[in-house]
Amino acid sequence: MKIAVASDHAGYVLKAGVVKHLSEKGVVYQDYGCFSEESVDYVDFAVRAMEAVLKGECDRAILVCGTGLGMGIVANKFKGIRATPCMDAYMAEMSRSHNNSNCLTLGGRILPLDEALPVVDTWLEASFESGRHGDRLQKIKDIENKYFK
Ligand code: RB5
């Protein structure tokens, strides 16, 4: 599994910590920027990571902005992306087991690194339960197919 990682300036420091952690764990990733705390638009970096997922170059994504919210809004514009802002390990577990999240969004101004890493690890390791949750995701796919041509 290859993870696309991206942030804006407000998520840059947390992203750097997440990337170091992924490296140490041996998780394969591609960092799509940004690469400093100079102000940028989160939209541009979310798009880069989402394009990598849609092209099949990466399997899932971790996006970091100030709150995780802007990144989540952009990511969820892409067909097939289920982006979930998570603030703790319970949300991360549910985002995978019930929502089959393929994009974790984090807030660099919300979580310190030591609280974010358990969120990342849980999200990486938890599995989708399928069953009734799959039926619900099918309804979301139906919305995409009906309203997003
Ligand atoms: C940048 O100031 C901030 O708006 C951005 O990082 C993000 O939190 C937006 O949702």
Backbone and ligand atoms as CSV (ligand in chain L), in Angstrom:
chain,resi,resn,atom,element,x,y,z
A,1,MET,N,N,0.849,-1.193,0.000
A,1,MET,CA,C,0.000,0.000,0.000
A,1,MET,C,C,0.887,1.247,0.000
A,2,LYS,N,N,0.590,2.155,-0.933
A,2,LYS,CA,C,1.362,3.404,-1.021
A,2,LYS,C,C,0.456,4.573,-0.627
A,3,ILE,N,N,0.980,5.430,0.229
A,3,ILE,CA,C,0.201,6.534,0.778
A,3,ILE,C,C,0.656,7.853,0.157
A,4,ALA,N,N,-0.290,8.610,-0.391
A,4,ALA,CA,C,-0.006,9.981,-0.830
A,4,ALA,C,C,-0.132,10.889,0.387
A,5,VAL,N,N,0.850,11.736,0.599
A,5,VAL,CA,C,0.838,12.643,1.747
A,5,VAL,C,C,0.941,14.068,1.222
A,6,ALA,N,N,0.153,14.969,1.801
A,6,ALA,CA,C,0.250,16.375,1.399
A,6,ALA,C,C,-0.216,17.263,2.540
A,7,SER,N,N,0.233,18.501,2.501
A,7,SER,CA,C,-0.204,19.472,3.514
A,7,SER,C,C,-0.161,20.870,2.918
A,8,ASP,N,N,-0.736,21.810,3.661
A,8,ASP,CA,C,-0.453,23.226,3.404
A,8,ASP,C,C,0.527,23.682,4.481
A,9,HIS,N,N,0.764,24.987,4.532
A,9,HIS,CA,C,1.732,25.530,5.499
A,9,HIS,C,C,1.327,25.223,6.943
A,10,ALA,N,N,0.017,25.258,7.217
A,10,ALA,CA,C,-0.450,25.046,8.589
A,10,ALA,C,C,-0.351,23.579,9.010
A,11,GLY,N,N,-0.215,22.712,8.029
A,11,GLY,CA,C,-0.067,21.290,8.335
A,11,GLY,C,C,1.341,20.778,8.129
A,12,TYR,N,N,2.220,21.684,7.674
A,12,TYR,CA,C,3.557,21.242,7.271
A,12,TYR,C,C,4.337,20.546,8.395
A,13,VAL,N,N,4.323,21.118,9.576
A,13,VAL,CA,C,5.131,20.554,10.677
A,13,VAL,C,C,4.572,19.179,11.076
A,14,LEU,N,N,3.255,19.075,11.174
A,14,LEU,CA,C,2.680,17.768,11.528
A,14,LEU,C,C,2.933,16.765,10.403
A,15,LYS,N,N,2.796,17.215,9.156
A,15,LYS,CA,C,3.081,16.294,8.033
A,15,LYS,C,C,4.511,15.772,8.109
A,16,ALA,N,N,5.456,16.667,8.423
A,16,ALA,CA,C,6.865,16.240,8.511
A,16,ALA,C,C,7.004,15.134,9.563
A,17,GLY,N,N,6.310,15.277,10.679
A,17,GLY,CA,C,6.363,14.241,11.719
A,17,GLY,C,C,5.702,12.952,11.263
A,18,VAL,N,N,4.607,13.072,10.550
A,18,VAL,CA,C,3.901,11.883,10.037
A,18,VAL,C,C,4.771,11.158,9.015
A,19,VAL,N,N,5.405,11.926,8.134
A,19,VAL,CA,C,6.262,11.331,7.104
A,19,VAL,C,C,7.437,10.588,7.749
A,20,LYS,N,N,8.042,11.172,8.753
A,20,LYS,CA,C,9.163,10.525,9.464
A,20,LYS,C,C,8.681,9.205,10.074
A,21,HIS,N,N,7.487,9.259,10.655
A,21,HIS,CA,C,6.899,8.072,11.272
A,21,HIS,C,C,6.635,6.984,10.224
A,22,LEU,N,N,6.079,7.382,9.086
A,22,LEU,CA,C,5.815,6.400,8.020
A,22,LEU,C,C,7.113,5.759,7.569
A,23,SER,N,N,8.133,6.587,7.400
A,23,SER,CA,C,9.460,6.098,6.997
A,23,SER,C,C,9.971,5.057,7.996
A,24,GLU,N,N,9.889,5.387,9.257
A,24,GLU,CA,C,10.399,4.491,10.303
A,24,GLU,C,C,9.620,3.180,10.352
A,25,LYS,N,N,8.334,3.258,10.004
A,25,LYS,CA,C,7.494,2.039,10.004
A,25,LYS,C,C,7.663,1.224,8.720
A,26,GLY,N,N,8.342,1.798,7.736
A,26,GLY,CA,C,8.503,1.106,6.456
A,26,GLY,C,C,7.280,1.220,5.564
A,27,VAL,N,N,6.408,2.196,5.862
A,27,VAL,CA,C,5.241,2.426,4.998
A,27,VAL,C,C,5.693,3.204,3.765
A,28,VAL,N,N,5.298,2.733,2.591
A,28,VAL,CA,C,5.676,3.407,1.345
A,28,VAL,C,C,4.773,4.628,1.159
A,29,TYR,N,N,5.378,5.778,0.857
A,29,TYR,CA,C,4.585,6.998,0.691
A,29,TYR,C,C,5.213,7.878,-0.381
A,30,GLN,N,N,4.428,8.819,-0.850
A,30,GLN,CA,C,4.938,9.874,-1.743
A,30,GLN,C,C,4.476,11.199,-1.165
A,31,ASP,N,N,5.401,12.098,-0.969
A,31,ASP,CA,C,5.083,13.403,-0.379
A,31,ASP,C,C,4.846,14.424,-1.494
A,32,TYR,N,N,3.641,14.935,-1.585
A,32,TYR,CA,C,3.266,15.894,-2.626
A,32,TYR,C,C,3.355,17.341,-2.154
A,33,GLY,N,N,4.087,17.595,-1.078
A,33,GLY,CA,C,4.273,18.949,-0.566
A,33,GLY,C,C,3.143,19.344,0.369
A,34,CYS,N,N,3.184,20.586,0.864
A,34,CYS,CA,C,4.199,21.584,0.615
A,34,CYS,C,C,5.466,21.266,1.425
A,35,PHE,N,N,6.497,22.060,1.207
A,35,PHE,CA,C,7.777,21.733,1.822
A,35,PHE,C,C,8.347,22.840,2.698
A,36,SER,N,N,7.464,23.737,3.163
A,36,SER,CA,C,7.893,24.759,4.123
A,36,SER,C,C,6.636,25.336,4.778
A,37,GLU,N,N,6.857,26.259,5.706
A,37,GLU,CA,C,5.724,26.910,6.382
A,37,GLU,C,C,5.300,28.200,5.675
A,38,GLU,N,N,5.814,28.413,4.483
A,38,GLU,CA,C,5.382,29.580,3.694
A,38,GLU,C,C,3.936,29.369,3.255
A,39,SER,N,N,3.130,30.422,3.345
A,39,SER,CA,C,1.702,30.289,3.091
A,39,SER,C,C,1.388,29.818,1.663
A,40,VAL,N,N,0.563,28.788,1.586
A,40,VAL,CA,C,0.104,28.228,0.307
A,40,VAL,C,C,-1.388,27.939,0.439
A,41,ASP,N,N,-2.017,27.500,-0.650
A,41,ASP,CA,C,-3.440,27.169,-0.602
A,41,ASP,C,C,-3.608,25.649,-0.472
A,42,TYR,N,N,-4.283,25.236,0.585
A,42,TYR,CA,C,-4.462,23.792,0.828
A,42,TYR,C,C,-5.105,23.092,-0.361
A,43,VAL,N,N,-5.931,23.819,-1.091
A,43,VAL,CA,C,-6.643,23.222,-2.229
A,43,VAL,C,C,-5.657,22.596,-3.221
A,44,ASP,N,N,-4.599,23.348,-3.544
A,44,ASP,CA,C,-3.651,22.890,-4.568
A,44,ASP,C,C,-2.960,21.583,-4.163
A,45,PHE,N,N,-2.685,21.442,-2.888
A,45,PHE,CA,C,-1.947,20.254,-2.445
A,45,PHE,C,C,-2.875,19.049,-2.269
A,46,ALA,N,N,-4.107,19.317,-1.878
A,46,ALA,CA,C,-5.089,18.231,-1.839
A,46,ALA,C,C,-5.297,17.669,-3.242
A,47,VAL,N,N,-5.382,18.551,-4.221
A,47,VAL,CA,C,-5.600,18.113,-5.610
A,47,VAL,C,C,-4.453,17.220,-6.075
A,48,ARG,N,N,-3.218,17.612,-5.789
A,48,ARG,CA,C,-2.066,16.785,-6.204
A,48,ARG,C,C,-2.165,15.375,-5.635
A,49,ALA,N,N,-2.500,15.282,-4.363
A,49,ALA,CA,C,-2.579,13.952,-3.727
A,49,ALA,C,C,-3.766,13.161,-4.273
A,50,MET,N,N,-4.887,13.835,-4.484
A,50,MET,CA,C,-6.074,13.124,-4.983
A,50,MET,C,C,-5.860,12.629,-6.404
A,51,GLU,N,N,-5.180,13.424,-7.205
A,51,GLU,CA,C,-4.890,12.966,-8.577
A,51,GLU,C,C,-4.035,11.703,-8.537
A,52,ALA,N,N,-3.095,11.640,-7.612
A,52,ALA,CA,C,-2.239,10.447,-7.484
A,52,ALA,C,C,-3.080,9.224,-7.113
A,53,VAL,N,N,-4.061,9.415,-6.247
A,53,VAL,CA,C,-4.924,8.290,-5.865
A,53,VAL,C,C,-5.813,7.885,-7.044
A,54,LEU,N,N,-6.401,8.877,-7.702
A,54,LEU,CA,C,-7.305,8.543,-8.811
A,54,LEU,C,C,-6.561,7.872,-9.965
A,55,LYS,N,N,-5.288,8.251,-10.173
A,55,LYS,CA,C,-4.492,7.624,-11.242
A,55,LYS,C,C,-3.983,6.247,-10.834
A,56,GLY,N,N,-4.169,5.887,-9.573
A,56,GLY,CA,C,-3.686,4.583,-9.103
A,56,GLY,C,C,-2.218,4.600,-8.706
A,57,GLU,N,N,-1.624,5.792,-8.658
A,57,GLU,CA,C,-0.209,5.886,-8.249
A,57,GLU,C,C,-0.064,5.693,-6.744
A,58,CYS,N,N,-1.121,6.017,-6.026
A,58,CYS,CA,C,-1.163,5.782,-4.572
A,58,CYS,C,C,-2.506,5.156,-4.241
A,59,ASP,N,N,-2.549,4.449,-3.111
A,59,ASP,CA,C,-3.775,3.732,-2.732
A,59,ASP,C,C,-4.672,4.554,-1.821
A,60,ARG,N,N,-4.054,5.283,-0.911
A,60,ARG,CA,C,-4.795,6.113,0.028
A,60,ARG,C,C,-3.999,7.389,0.264
A,61,ALA,N,N,-4.609,8.331,0.995
A,61,ALA,CA,C,-3.921,9.605,1.223
A,61,ALA,C,C,-4.064,10.066,2.667
A,62,ILE,N,N,-3.053,10.789,3.118
A,62,ILE,CA,C,-3.113,11.500,4.399
A,62,ILE,C,C,-2.854,12.972,4.094
A,63,LEU,N,N,-3.829,13.816,4.413
A,63,LEU,CA,C,-3.741,15.248,4.110
A,63,LEU,C,C,-3.793,16.038,5.407
A,64,VAL,N,N,-2.942,17.038,5.520
A,64,VAL,CA,C,-2.874,17.820,6.753
A,64,VAL,C,C,-2.981,19.306,6.431
A,65,CYS,N,N,-3.941,19.976,7.030
A,65,CYS,CA,C,-4.005,21.444,6.973
A,65,CYS,C,C,-4.139,21.931,8.419
A,66,GLY,N,N,-4.605,23.148,8.619
A,66,GLY,CA,C,-4.697,23.650,9.993
A,66,GLY,C,C,-5.668,22.846,10.827
A,67,THR,N,N,-6.823,22.549,10.227
A,67,THR,CA,C,-7.880,21.854,10.957
A,67,THR,C,C,-8.183,20.453,10.427
A,68,GLY,N,N,-7.753,20.165,9.215
A,68,GLY,CA,C,-8.163,18.932,8.535
A,68,GLY,C,C,-9.457,19.114,7.767
A,69,LEU,N,N,-10.075,20.277,7.931
A,69,LEU,CA,C,-11.403,20.482,7.333
A,69,LEU,C,C,-11.324,20.888,5.860
A,70,GLY,N,N,-10.512,21.885,5.557
A,70,GLY,CA,C,-10.391,22.320,4.156
A,70,GLY,C,C,-9.913,21.182,3.271
A,71,MET,N,N,-8.894,20.468,3.737
A,71,MET,CA,C,-8.383,19.321,2.973
A,71,MET,C,C,-9.498,18.301,2.739
A,72,GLY,N,N,-10.303,18.079,3.766
A,72,GLY,CA,C,-11.397,17.107,3.654
A,72,GLY,C,C,-12.443,17.553,2.650
A,73,ILE,N,N,-12.752,18.831,2.662
A,73,ILE,CA,C,-13.759,19.355,1.718
A,73,ILE,C,C,-13.279,19.153,0.280
A,74,VAL,N,N,-12.020,19.497,0.028
A,74,VAL,CA,C,-11.486,19.337,-1.337
A,74,VAL,C,C,-11.459,17.868,-1.725
A,75,ALA,N,N,-10.910,17.046,-0.856
A,75,ALA,CA,C,-10.753,15.618,-1.187
A,75,ALA,C,C,-12.099,14.975,-1.514
A,76,ASN,N,N,-13.131,15.358,-0.779
A,76,ASN,CA,C,-14.438,14.729,-0.992
A,76,ASN,C,C,-15.137,15.195,-2.269
A,77,LYS,N,N,-14.532,16.145,-2.981
A,77,LYS,CA,C,-15.056,16.515,-4.304
A,77,LYS,C,C,-14.688,15.469,-5.356
A,78,PHE,N,N,-13.710,14.624,-5.044
A,78,PHE,CA,C,-13.214,13.650,-6.025
A,78,PHE,C,C,-14.007,12.348,-5.910
A,79,LYS,N,N,-14.474,11.897,-7.069
A,79,LYS,CA,C,-15.295,10.687,-7.119
A,79,LYS,C,C,-14.533,9.496,-6.535
A,80,GLY,N,N,-15.171,8.802,-5.631
A,80,GLY,CA,C,-14.544,7.606,-5.055
A,80,GLY,C,C,-13.703,7.880,-3.827
A,81,ILE,N,N,-13.520,9.167,-3.513
A,81,ILE,CA,C,-12.747,9.497,-2.310
A,81,ILE,C,C,-13.696,9.615,-1.116
A,82,ARG,N,N,-13.302,8.965,-0.045
A,82,ARG,CA,C,-14.040,9.065,1.217
A,82,ARG,C,C,-13.060,9.619,2.243
A,83,ALA,N,N,-13.039,10.958,2.335
A,83,ALA,CA,C,-12.075,11.631,3.209
A,83,ALA,C,C,-12.702,11.873,4.576
A,84,THR,N,N,-11.953,11.556,5.604
A,84,THR,CA,C,-12.492,11.640,6.960
A,84,THR,C,C,-11.521,12.375,7.893
A,85,PRO,N,N,-11.920,13.559,8.357
A,85,PRO,CA,C,-11.127,14.211,9.400
A,85,PRO,C,C,-11.234,13.381,10.686
A,86,CYS,N,N,-10.123,13.064,11.307
A,86,CYS,CA,C,-10.148,12.262,12.546
A,86,CYS,C,C,-9.311,12.948,13.617
A,87,MET,N,N,-9.875,12.971,14.823
A,87,MET,CA,C,-9.176,13.623,15.937
A,87,MET,C,C,-8.675,12.637,16.974
A,88,ASP,N,N,-9.126,11.396,16.875
A,88,ASP,CA,C,-8.633,10.408,17.843
A,88,ASP,C,C,-8.697,9.014,17.216
A,89,ALA,N,N,-8.167,8.046,17.946
A,89,ALA,CA,C,-8.056,6.691,17.397
A,89,ALA,C,C,-9.434,6.063,17.168
A,90,TYR,N,N,-10.414,6.433,17.985
A,90,TYR,CA,C,-11.762,5.876,17.784
A,90,TYR,C,C,-12.330,6.340,16.440
A,91,MET,N,N,-12.184,7.624,16.156
A,91,MET,CA,C,-12.669,8.120,14.861
A,91,MET,C,C,-11.921,7.443,13.714
A,92,ALA,N,N,-10.620,7.254,13.902
A,92,ALA,CA,C,-9.823,6.607,12.847
A,92,ALA,C,C,-10.291,5.174,12.619
A,93,GLU,N,N,-10.538,4.455,13.698
A,93,GLU,CA,C,-11.012,3.059,13.601
A,93,GLU,C,C,-12.366,3.007,12.879
A,94,MET,N,N,-13.279,3.872,13.296
A,94,MET,CA,C,-14.616,3.886,12.678
A,94,MET,C,C,-14.549,4.336,11.221
A,95,SER,N,N,-13.657,5.267,10.948
A,95,SER,CA,C,-13.562,5.774,9.570
A,95,SER,C,C,-13.160,4.665,8.600
A,96,ARG,N,N,-12.405,3.714,9.103
A,96,ARG,CA,C,-12.004,2.581,8.260
A,96,ARG,C,C,-13.073,1.478,8.302
A,97,SER,N,N,-13.488,1.089,9.508
A,97,SER,CA,C,-14.352,-0.089,9.617
A,97,SER,C,C,-15.762,0.186,9.098
A,98,HIS,N,N,-16.271,1.402,9.276
A,98,HIS,CA,C,-17.629,1.705,8.817
A,98,HIS,C,C,-17.665,2.488,7.507
A,99,ASN,N,N,-16.687,3.388,7.314
A,99,ASN,CA,C,-16.743,4.292,6.151
A,99,ASN,C,C,-15.745,3.946,5.052
A,100,ASN,N,N,-14.903,2.957,5.300
A,100,ASN,CA,C,-13.862,2.583,4.327
A,100,ASN,C,C,-13.099,3.817,3.844
A,101,SER,N,N,-12.728,4.649,4.808
A,101,SER,CA,C,-11.992,5.876,4.488
A,101,SER,C,C,-10.757,5.567,3.655
A,102,ASN,N,N,-10.601,6.327,2.584
A,102,ASN,CA,C,-9.358,6.199,1.811
A,102,ASN,C,C,-8.551,7.489,1.834
A,103,CYS,N,N,-8.960,8.399,2.700
A,103,CYS,CA,C,-8.218,9.654,2.856
A,103,CYS,C,C,-8.395,10.157,4.285
A,104,LEU,N,N,-7.321,10.131,5.032
A,104,LEU,CA,C,-7.338,10.647,6.411
A,104,LEU,C,C,-6.944,12.113,6.372
A,105,THR,N,N,-7.731,12.974,7.024
A,105,THR,CA,C,-7.299,14.366,7.122
A,105,THR,C,C,-7.062,14.705,8.586
A,106,LEU,N,N,-5.990,15.458,8.805
A,106,LEU,CA,C,-5.561,15.817,10.159
A,106,LEU,C,C,-5.395,17.328,10.265
A,107,GLY,N,N,-5.561,17.845,11.472
A,107,GLY,CA,C,-5.370,19.270,11.724
A,107,GLY,C,C,-4.060,19.522,12.454
A,108,GLY,N,N,-3.156,20.202,11.777
A,108,GLY,CA,C,-1.870,20.532,12.397
A,108,GLY,C,C,-2.008,21.512,13.547
A,109,ARG,N,N,-3.130,22.263,13.555
A,109,ARG,CA,C,-3.374,23.196,14.663
A,109,ARG,C,C,-4.295,22.574,15.713
A,110,ILE,N,N,-4.649,21.312,15.497
A,110,ILE,CA,C,-5.573,20.626,16.394
A,110,ILE,C,C,-4.854,19.576,17.230
A,111,LEU,N,N,-4.059,18.739,16.548
A,111,LEU,CA,C,-3.410,17.612,17.235
A,111,LEU,C,C,-1.897,17.776,17.259
A,112,PRO,N,N,-1.286,17.602,18.434
A,112,PRO,CA,C,0.174,17.500,18.466
A,112,PRO,C,C,0.592,16.147,17.882
A,113,LEU,N,N,1.851,16.032,17.510
A,113,LEU,CA,C,2.320,14.815,16.844
A,113,LEU,C,C,2.049,13.563,17.683
A,114,ASP,N,N,2.272,13.638,18.980
A,114,ASP,CA,C,2.114,12.426,19.804
A,114,ASP,C,C,0.660,11.960,19.862
A,115,GLU,N,N,-0.289,12.863,19.601
A,115,GLU,CA,C,-1.700,12.443,19.535
A,115,GLU,C,C,-2.093,12.053,18.113
A,116,ALA,N,N,-1.408,12.611,17.151
A,116,ALA,CA,C,-1.742,12.313,15.744
A,116,ALA,C,C,-1.238,10.928,15.323
A,117,LEU,N,N,-0.086,10.513,15.840
A,117,LEU,CA,C,0.478,9.244,15.361
A,117,LEU,C,C,-0.409,8.027,15.661
A,118,PRO,N,N,-1.027,7.931,16.849
A,118,PRO,CA,C,-1.954,6.810,17.051
A,118,PRO,C,C,-3.150,6.857,16.092
A,119,VAL,N,N,-3.558,8.047,15.713
A,119,VAL,CA,C,-4.644,8.194,14.729
A,119,VAL,C,C,-4.185,7.621,13.386
A,120,VAL,N,N,-2.968,7.995,12.994
A,120,VAL,CA,C,-2.407,7.513,11.725
A,120,VAL,C,C,-2.271,5.991,11.753
A,121,ASP,N,N,-1.692,5.461,12.815
A,121,ASP,CA,C,-1.462,4.007,12.893
A,121,ASP,C,C,-2.781,3.237,12.866
A,122,THR,N,N,-3.759,3.714,13.604
A,122,THR,CA,C,-5.065,3.033,13.631
A,122,THR,C,C,-5.696,3.057,12.249
A,123,TRP,N,N,-5.640,4.222,11.612
A,123,TRP,CA,C,-6.236,4.366,10.269
A,123,TRP,C,C,-5.525,3.476,9.243
A,124,LEU,N,N,-4.202,3.348,9.384
A,124,LEU,CA,C,-3.463,2.489,8.448
A,124,LEU,C,C,-3.812,1.017,8.633
A,125,GLU,N,N,-4.054,0.618,9.876
A,125,GLU,CA,C,-4.175,-0.813,10.164
A,125,GLU,C,C,-5.611,-1.339,10.189
A,126,ALA,N,N,-6.596,-0.495,10.454
A,126,ALA,CA,C,-7.978,-0.978,10.583
A,126,ALA,C,C,-8.542,-1.366,9.211
A,127,SER,N,N,-9.459,-2.336,9.240
A,127,SER,CA,C,-10.057,-2.843,7.993
A,127,SER,C,C,-11.525,-2.471,7.894
A,128,PHE,N,N,-12.009,-2.415,6.662
A,128,PHE,CA,C,-13.424,-2.160,6.403
A,128,PHE,C,C,-14.233,-3.412,6.747
A,129,GLU,N,N,-15.369,-3.224,7.423
A,129,GLU,CA,C,-16.194,-4.364,7.849
A,129,GLU,C,C,-17.123,-4.890,6.766
A,130,SER,N,N,-17.400,-4.058,5.777
A,130,SER,CA,C,-18.329,-4.439,4.699
A,130,SER,C,C,-19.738,-4.709,5.262
A,131,GLY,N,N,-20.479,-5.689,4.699
A,131,GLY,CA,C,-21.847,-5.962,5.169
A,131,GLY,C,C,-22.727,-4.740,5.014
A,132,ARG,N,N,-23.464,-4.390,6.066
A,132,ARG,CA,C,-24.393,-3.259,5.981
A,132,ARG,C,C,-23.665,-1.951,5.672
A,133,HIS,N,N,-22.390,-1.870,6.077
A,133,HIS,CA,C,-21.627,-0.646,5.786
A,133,HIS,C,C,-21.317,-0.544,4.289
A,134,GLY,N,N,-21.140,-1.684,3.669
A,134,GLY,CA,C,-20.949,-1.693,2.222
A,134,GLY,C,C,-22.207,-1.237,1.507
A,135,ASP,N,N,-23.357,-1.663,2.011
A,135,ASP,CA,C,-24.628,-1.232,1.408
A,135,ASP,C,C,-24.762,0.287,1.486
A,136,ARG,N,N,-24.328,0.847,2.618
A,136,ARG,CA,C,-24.435,2.303,2.795
A,136,ARG,C,C,-23.468,3.031,1.863
A,137,LEU,N,N,-22.296,2.466,1.706
A,137,LEU,CA,C,-21.333,3.105,0.785
A,137,LEU,C,C,-21.827,3.032,-0.655
A,138,GLN,N,N,-22.546,1.951,-0.967
A,138,GLN,CA,C,-23.124,1.858,-2.311
A,138,GLN,C,C,-24.092,3.014,-2.550
A,139,LYS,N,N,-24.837,3.402,-1.515
A,139,LYS,CA,C,-25.761,4.538,-1.663
A,139,LYS,C,C,-24.992,5.836,-1.923
A,140,ILE,N,N,-23.809,5.941,-1.327
A,140,ILE,CA,C,-22.977,7.128,-1.587
A,140,ILE,C,C,-22.472,7.093,-3.032
A,141,LYS,N,N,-22.079,5.893,-3.494
A,141,LYS,CA,C,-21.655,5.765,-4.907
A,141,LYS,C,C,-22.801,6.151,-5.827
A,142,ASP,N,N,-24.013,5.748,-5.459
A,142,ASP,CA,C,-25.178,6.093,-6.287
A,142,ASP,C,C,-25.331,7.614,-6.380
A,143,ILE,N,N,-25.090,8.309,-5.282
A,143,ILE,CA,C,-25.152,9.784,-5.297
A,143,ILE,C,C,-24.103,10.338,-6.255
A,144,GLU,N,N,-22.873,9.795,-6.159
A,144,GLU,CA,C,-21.805,10.259,-7.059
A,144,GLU,C,C,-22.212,10.066,-8.513
A,145,ASN,N,N,-22.772,8.898,-8.804
A,145,ASN,CA,C,-23.118,8.599,-10.188
A,145,ASN,C,C,-24.294,9.440,-10.686
A,146,LYS,N,N,-25.196,9.800,-9.766
A,146,LYS,CA,C,-26.355,10.582,-10.179
A,146,LYS,C,C,-26.033,12.073,-10.310
A,147,TYR,N,N,-25.251,12.605,-9.365
A,147,TYR,CA,C,-25.063,14.052,-9.316
A,147,TYR,C,C,-23.716,14.542,-9.814
A,148,PHE,N,N,-22.720,13.644,-9.884
A,148,PHE,CA,C,-21.377,14.046,-10.352
A,148,PHE,C,C,-21.045,13.265,-11.601
A,149,LYS,N,N,-21.353,13.821,-12.735
A,149,LYS,CA,C,-21.152,13.091,-14.001
A,149,LYS,C,C,-19.670,13.034,-14.344
L,1,RB5,C1,C,-4.824,28.055,6.748
L,1,RB5,O1,O,-4.772,29.224,7.502
L,1,RB5,C2,C,-6.072,27.251,7.112
L,1,RB5,O2,O,-7.208,27.914,6.709
L,1,RB5,C3,C,-5.988,25.881,6.477
L,1,RB5,O3,O,-4.843,25.235,6.895
L,1,RB5,C4,C,-7.108,24.923,6.813
L,1,RB5,O4,O,-7.248,24.771,8.197
L,1,RB5,C5,C,-8.369,25.129,6.126
L,1,RB5,O5,O,-9.338,24.380,6.325
